[in-house]
Amino acid sequence: MRDDASRTKPWIWWLVGVAAGACLLFILVPLASPVITPPKYDEFVVIYDAQRLLNGQVPFRDYFSFLPPATYYLLAAAYLPFGGGSLTTGRYATLGVVLLGWLALWSALKRSGWGARDALGLSLVYPLCIYPFWSA
């Protein structure tokens, strides 16, 4: 039997989760800025092709691309409220997709039997270790 002093209070884990989320955003959000991470030459291919979709062109009929069309449709959907594409919007849309993928991965790991903390730790490998190098 455990005594009360050795048990961790639930609010502490909530506080740890909030701190981890704040650190995650503190690390990832500046990486989306073109000022901190200069543009790479091939980033504009995706932005240009997403803009083509907004102008009514159809991938592989009106133009060829080496990337799957879902990439352009997702980015064009992010551009639609703004009326056009920009590198900053494209990077923040990518960040949003990465964070949604991280939440989906965390949820899937928890549902598959992993503990909440273990699932969180394992799922953080994706946004913290893969996303910062996407522009390298």
N, C-alpha and C positions, 0 to 999 in steps of 0.2 A: 504494500500500500504506500502511495506517495503522499508526502505531507504537502501542505499548501505552499510552503516556501520554495519547493523545487519545481513547481508547475509554472509554466510561463503564462502570463495573462494574455487573453485574446487580443486586447487592444495593442499590445506590443507588436504582434505579428501584423496587425493592420498598419501600424506606424512604420514598420520595416518595409512593407509593401509600398506605401506611399513614398518613402525615401528612395526605394529602388526605382519606382516609376519616374520620380523627379530626376534621378541620376541618368536614367535612360534617355529622357528627353533632353537633358542638359548636354549629353554626349551626341545625340543624333541630330537634333534640330540645327545646330550650327553647321553640320556637314552638308546640309541641303543648301546653304547659302553660296551663291556663286562668288561672293567676295572672299570667303574663307577657303573654299575649294574651287579653284579656277576651272572653267569649262574645258572639257575634253572635246576633241574634234568630232568624235562620233556621237556625242550626245544630241547634236542638232539633227541628226538623221531621224531619230524617233520623234522629235518635236515637229519637224517639217512634215513628216508623214501623218501625224495626228492632225495637223492643220489642213492637210489635203483632205482628210475625212470630213472635217467641218465644212470644207468647200464643195463637198458632194462627190469627190472621187472615190472609187472602189479599189481596195488593194488587189493586186494581181490581175486586174482588168485594165485599170488606168495607169498603174505604176507597179514596179517590182520592188520587193523588199526582202531582205534575208531574215527578218524577224517575223514571228507569228503575228497575224493581224489582231489578236486579242490585246496585245500591247498597245496598239494604236487606238483601238476602240476605248480602252480604259482611260488612256490619256486624253483622248478627244472628249470623253464624258467629263473629265476634270476641267477641261478648257471651256466647255460649253457655257457655263455661267459667266465667264469673263469675255466671251466673244473672240478669243484668240489664244494662241499659245505663247508661252515664255519659258525660259530655262528655269526660273525660280518656281513657277507653278508646276512645271514638270517634276522638279526635284521634290517638292513638298507632296505631290501626288504619289511619287514613288515611296516616300517616307510613310505616307498613310497606308499604302498597300503593305509595306513591310510590317508596320505595327498591327494591322488587322490580321496578317498572317501569323504574327507572334501570338496574338490573343487566341486565334483559332488553334494553333499548335498547343498552347497551354491548356485550353479547354479539352482538346482531344486527349492529351496525356492524363489529365485528371479523370476523364471518363473511362480511360482504359485501365485505371487502377493505381496510378501513381499518386502518391501523397501530394497535397497542394504545394508544399515547399519544394519537394523534389521535382515536380512538374514545372514549377516556376524556374528553378535553377537550370534545368535542362532546356527549357524553351528559350531562355535568355541567350543561349549560344547563337541562335539565329540573328536577332537584331544587333547584338553587341560584337559578334565576331565576323559576320558576313557583310552586313550593310556598310560599315565604315570603309570597306575596301572596294565598293562598287565603282568608285570613280578613279581608282588607281590604275 
